């Protein structure tokens, strides 16, 4: 009888906890999302520090593994060490607070305003922290769990300034893509620490405050479809996959650079070409090229293509 009572109490506590804290914010530089609530489970995606998420359910009374929904409508299980659960009021307060945006590919949050002081955490491009103070080349920042540290202005900037300087032009986006040449491929990766093909596209665009669906298939269904290679323009996405089906199946994506060349993550971030007379000709991918997708003109005009200024997760 005592065990039964304890079980009921545990269940009620878990339900009350879930009801009170249906929201959360990613608390580490890059958070792994898994297919089931276990460290040994397949990684399905990632979310960056400062990303607001919705907690859909928890797997046990200990609340160690919540299932979350991310701003790009992806679901996965994360360990509570990686996120800070919040009430709706706390979640709104976090979203309204002024932020510091990490603009360098990688960086360090220090305990004091000195690169010789202790490390609080690493950060990657796109990470967002609460801005507490700006002083003498440093940004004093706070993590969702309350930790405080300092970011050099060489790797981050105040959100308001970042938005004023935000460059969503094709040359700027392609420069960001090229800045990650040689970076490693990692299945389900979505940060400069490692990216799969669609994660690379997602990471590059997010550096310019553009949110696109997580996977190559959904990415191929956004924007405008471009069929002939000759009609592609720099900045378009290029999709690859199986042609021997009634409905071609997309399994790979890259970003078109122009003159037949594209940049993508396969083994590592690299440049290939669709043209046989090019020294960078990629026969494998040229043979499975399906079509292109023009997405940049449609940002803000489609529910699947938005920004942190318009995505409801960041505005709630």
C-alpha positions as CSV (number, residue, x, y, z in Angstrom):
1,X,0.0,0.0,0.0
2,X,2.8,2.4,0.9
3,X,4.6,1.7,-2.4
4,X,1.3,2.4,-4.3
5,X,0.8,5.7,-2.5
6,X,4.4,6.7,-3.2
7,X,3.9,5.8,-6.9
8,X,0.8,7.9,-7.1
9,X,2.5,10.8,-5.4
10,X,5.4,10.6,-7.8
11,X,3.1,10.6,-10.8
12,X,1.1,13.5,-9.5
13,X,4.3,15.4,-8.8
14,X,5.5,14.8,-12.4
15,X,2.2,15.9,-13.8
16,X,2.2,19.1,-11.7
17,X,5.7,19.8,-12.7
18,X,4.9,19.4,-16.4
19,X,1.8,21.6,-16.0
20,X,3.8,24.3,-14.3
21,X,6.9,24.2,-16.5
22,X,5.8,23.6,-20.1
23,X,8.6,25.6,-21.5
24,X,12.4,25.7,-21.5
25,X,15.5,27.3,-22.9
26,X,18.6,25.5,-24.1
27,X,21.4,25.9,-21.5
28,X,24.5,24.6,-23.2
29,X,26.3,25.7,-26.4
30,X,24.9,22.9,-28.5
31,X,22.1,20.5,-27.2
32,X,21.6,17.1,-28.6
33,X,18.1,15.9,-29.4
34,X,17.6,12.1,-29.4
35,X,15.0,9.7,-30.8
36,X,14.3,8.2,-27.4
37,X,15.0,9.3,-23.8
38,X,18.4,7.8,-23.5
39,X,22.0,8.9,-24.0
40,X,22.6,5.8,-26.2
41,X,19.7,6.7,-28.5
42,X,20.2,8.1,-32.0
43,X,20.8,11.8,-32.3
44,X,18.1,13.3,-34.5
45,X,19.0,17.0,-34.3
46,X,20.5,19.8,-32.2
47,X,19.5,23.1,-30.7
48,X,21.7,26.0,-29.8
49,X,22.2,27.8,-26.5
50,X,19.3,30.2,-25.8
51,X,16.8,28.4,-28.0
52,X,13.3,28.6,-26.6
53,X,11.5,25.2,-26.6
54,X,8.2,23.7,-25.6
55,X,8.2,20.7,-23.2
56,X,5.7,18.2,-24.6
57,X,6.1,15.4,-22.0
58,X,8.5,13.8,-19.6
59,X,9.4,10.1,-19.6
60,X,9.4,9.4,-15.9
61,X,8.8,10.8,-12.4
62,X,12.4,12.0,-12.2
63,X,11.8,14.4,-15.1
64,X,15.3,13.7,-16.4
65,X,14.3,13.4,-20.1
66,X,11.7,15.8,-21.5
67,X,10.5,15.6,-25.1
68,X,10.8,19.1,-26.6
69,X,9.5,21.0,-29.6
70,X,12.0,23.4,-31.2
71,X,11.3,26.6,-33.2
72,X,11.7,24.8,-36.5
73,X,9.0,22.3,-35.4
74,X,11.4,19.5,-34.7
75,X,10.8,17.1,-31.7
76,X,13.3,15.1,-29.7
77,X,14.3,14.0,-26.2
78,X,16.9,16.0,-24.2
79,X,18.4,15.6,-20.8
80,X,17.5,18.3,-18.3
81,X,21.2,19.1,-17.8
82,X,20.9,20.7,-21.3
83,X,17.9,22.9,-20.8
84,X,16.4,25.1,-18.1
85,X,12.7,24.4,-17.5
86,X,10.6,27.5,-17.1
87,X,7.1,28.6,-16.3
88,X,5.2,30.6,-18.9
89,X,6.1,33.8,-17.1
90,X,9.8,33.0,-16.9
91,X,9.8,31.9,-20.6
92,X,8.2,35.3,-21.6
93,X,10.7,37.2,-19.5
94,X,13.6,35.3,-21.2
95,X,12.3,36.1,-24.7
96,X,11.8,39.8,-23.8
97,X,15.2,40.3,-22.3
98,X,17.9,42.0,-24.3
99,X,20.3,39.4,-25.7
100,X,23.9,39.0,-26.8
101,X,24.3,37.1,-30.1
102,X,27.4,35.0,-30.8
103,X,28.6,36.0,-34.3
104,X,32.0,34.2,-34.4
105,X,32.0,30.5,-35.4
106,X,33.2,29.6,-31.9
107,X,34.1,31.4,-28.7
108,X,34.4,31.2,-24.9
109,X,32.4,32.7,-22.0
110,X,34.9,33.7,-19.3
111,X,34.4,34.0,-15.5
112,X,35.9,37.5,-15.6
113,X,36.7,40.2,-18.2
114,X,40.0,38.4,-19.1
115,X,40.9,35.6,-21.5
116,X,43.2,34.3,-18.7
117,X,40.2,33.8,-16.3
118,X,38.3,30.5,-15.9
119,X,36.0,29.2,-18.6
120,X,32.3,29.2,-17.9
121,X,31.3,27.6,-21.2
122,X,32.1,27.4,-24.9
123,X,29.7,29.1,-27.5
124,X,29.1,28.7,-31.2
125,X,27.6,31.0,-33.9
126,X,24.0,31.7,-33.3
127,X,24.0,31.1,-29.5
128,X,22.0,33.7,-27.6
129,X,22.5,34.8,-23.9
130,X,20.8,37.4,-21.8
131,X,22.8,40.7,-21.9
132,X,23.4,42.2,-18.5
133,X,26.0,44.8,-19.2
134,X,28.3,46.2,-21.9
135,X,31.7,47.5,-20.9
136,X,35.2,48.0,-22.3
137,X,35.2,45.4,-25.0
138,X,33.2,42.8,-23.0
139,X,29.5,41.8,-22.7
140,X,28.4,40.5,-19.3
141,X,25.9,37.7,-20.0
142,X,23.6,35.4,-18.2
143,X,22.7,31.8,-19.1
144,X,19.2,30.5,-18.7
145,X,20.2,28.7,-15.5
146,X,21.5,31.9,-14.0
147,X,25.3,31.4,-14.6
148,X,27.0,34.7,-15.4
149,X,30.1,35.3,-17.4
150,X,31.8,37.6,-20.0
151,X,31.9,37.4,-23.8
152,X,34.5,39.4,-25.8
153,X,32.9,41.7,-28.3
154,X,35.2,40.1,-30.9
155,X,32.9,37.0,-30.8
156,X,29.5,38.5,-29.9
157,X,27.4,41.7,-30.1
158,X,24.4,43.3,-28.6
159,X,21.2,42.0,-30.3
160,X,20.0,45.5,-31.3
161,X,23.3,46.3,-33.0
162,X,23.4,42.8,-34.6
163,X,19.9,43.4,-36.1
164,X,21.0,46.8,-37.6
165,X,24.0,45.2,-39.2
166,X,22.3,42.0,-40.3
167,X,23.2,41.2,-43.8
168,X,20.9,38.7,-45.6
169,X,22.4,39.2,-49.0
170,X,23.6,36.3,-51.1
171,X,27.3,37.3,-51.0
172,X,27.2,37.5,-47.2
173,X,25.4,34.1,-46.9
174,X,27.9,32.4,-49.3
175,X,30.8,33.9,-47.3
176,X,29.4,32.3,-44.2
177,X,29.1,29.0,-46.0
178,X,32.7,29.2,-47.2
179,X,33.9,30.1,-43.7
180,X,33.1,26.5,-42.7
181,X,35.0,24.7,-45.5
182,X,36.7,21.6,-44.0
183,X,34.4,21.5,-41.0
184,X,33.4,17.9,-40.1
185,X,30.3,16.1,-41.2
186,X,28.2,14.8,-38.3
187,X,24.9,13.0,-38.6
188,X,22.1,15.3,-37.1
189,X,24.7,18.0,-36.4
190,X,23.6,21.6,-36.6
191,X,26.5,23.8,-35.5
192,X,30.1,24.6,-36.4
193,X,31.1,21.6,-34.2
194,X,29.7,19.3,-36.9
195,X,26.9,19.3,-39.4
196,X,25.0,17.0,-41.7
197,X,23.9,18.3,-45.1
198,X,20.7,19.9,-44.1
199,X,22.2,21.0,-40.7
200,X,24.9,22.8,-42.7
201,X,22.2,24.7,-44.7
202,X,20.2,25.4,-41.5
203,X,23.4,26.6,-39.7
204,X,24.5,29.0,-42.5
205,X,21.1,30.6,-42.8
206,X,20.6,30.9,-39.1
207,X,23.8,32.9,-38.9
208,X,21.8,35.4,-40.9
209,X,18.7,35.1,-38.8
210,X,16.9,32.9,-41.3
211,X,15.0,29.9,-39.9
212,X,14.3,27.1,-42.4
213,X,13.0,23.5,-41.8
214,X,15.6,21.1,-40.3
215,X,15.7,18.3,-42.9
216,X,16.4,18.2,-46.6
217,X,13.0,16.9,-47.6
218,X,11.0,19.7,-45.9
219,X,13.6,22.2,-47.1
220,X,12.9,21.1,-50.7
221,X,9.2,22.0,-50.2
222,X,9.8,25.6,-49.3
223,X,10.3,28.5,-51.7
224,X,10.3,28.1,-55.4
225,X,11.4,25.0,-57.3
226,X,14.0,25.5,-60.0
227,X,14.4,22.7,-62.5
228,X,17.2,23.4,-65.2
229,X,20.7,23.8,-63.8
230,X,21.2,26.8,-66.0
231,X,18.4,28.6,-64.2
232,X,20.0,28.3,-60.8
233,X,21.3,31.4,-59.1
234,X,23.9,31.8,-56.3
235,X,22.2,31.3,-53.0
236,X,19.7,28.8,-54.3
237,X,19.6,25.4,-52.6
238,X,20.4,22.3,-54.6
239,X,18.7,19.0,-53.9
240,X,19.9,15.4,-54.6
241,X,18.4,12.0,-54.2
242,X,16.8,9.1,-56.0
243,X,15.4,9.6,-59.5
244,X,14.2,6.1,-60.1
245,X,10.8,6.6,-58.4
246,X,7.5,8.3,-59.4
247,X,8.2,10.9,-56.8
248,X,11.9,11.7,-56.5
249,X,13.2,11.2,-52.9
250,X,15.4,14.0,-51.6
251,X,18.3,12.8,-49.5
252,X,20.9,15.5,-49.7
253,X,21.1,19.3,-50.0
254,X,23.7,22.0,-50.6
255,X,24.0,25.7,-51.4
256,X,24.6,26.8,-55.0
257,X,27.6,29.1,-55.5
258,X,27.2,29.8,-59.2
259,X,28.9,28.4,-62.4
260,X,27.8,24.9,-61.6
261,X,29.5,24.8,-58.2
262,X,27.8,24.1,-54.9
263,X,28.9,23.8,-51.2
264,X,27.7,21.0,-49.0
265,X,28.5,18.8,-46.0
266,X,29.4,15.3,-47.0
267,X,32.3,13.8,-45.1
268,X,33.3,17.4,-44.5
269,X,32.1,20.8,-45.8
270,X,33.4,21.0,-49.4
271,X,32.8,22.4,-52.8
272,X,31.7,20.3,-55.8
273,X,30.6,21.0,-59.3
274,X,27.8,19.7,-61.5
275,X,29.8,20.3,-64.7
276,X,32.1,17.5,-66.0
277,X,34.7,20.0,-67.4
278,X,35.2,21.5,-63.9
279,X,38.2,20.3,-61.8
280,X,35.8,20.0,-58.9
281,X,33.3,17.9,-60.8
282,X,31.4,15.7,-58.4
283,X,30.2,12.8,-60.5
284,X,28.3,11.1,-57.7
285,X,26.2,14.1,-56.8
286,X,25.8,15.3,-60.4
287,X,24.3,11.9,-61.2
288,X,21.7,12.3,-58.5
289,X,20.9,16.0,-58.9
290,X,17.1,16.5,-58.7
291,X,16.3,20.2,-58.7
292,X,17.0,23.6,-57.1
293,X,15.1,25.6,-54.6
294,X,14.9,29.4,-54.3
295,X,14.2,30.3,-50.7
296,X,15.8,33.7,-49.9
297,X,13.1,35.8,-51.6
298,X,10.4,34.0,-49.6
299,X,11.7,34.5,-46.1
300,X,8.9,36.0,-44.1
301,X,6.3,35.2,-46.8
302,X,6.0,31.5,-45.8
303,X,5.3,30.0,-42.4
304,X,8.3,27.6,-42.9
305,X,10.7,30.5,-43.6
306,X,11.0,33.0,-40.8
307,X,13.3,34.7,-38.4
308,X,13.8,35.1,-34.7
309,X,12.0,38.4,-35.0
310,X,8.9,36.6,-36.3
311,X,9.0,33.0,-35.2
312,X,6.4,32.5,-32.5
313,X,8.7,30.6,-30.1
314,X,10.9,33.7,-29.8
315,X,8.0,36.1,-29.6
316,X,5.9,34.3,-26.9
